[in-house]
Amino acid sequence: MSPQAPSWEPETARTDQIPSVEDLLTDVVARLALAAHVYLADEGRQPDLPSAEAAIDVASAAFERVKERLRPEDRLAMTQLLTETRMTFVKKRGL
């Protein structure tokens, strides 16, 4: 028996059960930034720079799309996270 993904039907979904696009994209940005840090980790292997760069690029694009809709403190936290992630990437890349 295979697990079945939950279905979402717009006609019956309540709006209080659907997360806001700001919440969704903030989560995506944070997950991608954390994934980039994992790709950059030196734990016994070479950093995966192409994967880290892709994660950073997509996180940055998502953030740019939604940043004006975020609360100032959330916008600042995401900006700091992305800046730290980019700086780590540049250090690992050796530039």
URPE-V14880 format. One record per run of one state. SS is the DSSP state (2 for helix, 1 for strand, 0 for the rest). FROM is the first residue (numbers start at 1). TO is the last residue. If there is no record, write none. Layout:
ss=SS from=FROM to=TO
ss=SS from=FROM to=TO
This chain:
ss=0 from=1 to=14
ss=2 from=15 to=17
ss=0 from=18 to=20
ss=2 from=21 to=40
ss=0 from=41 to=48
ss=2 from=49 to=69
ss=0 from=70 to=71
ss=2 from=72 to=93
ss=0 from=94 to=95
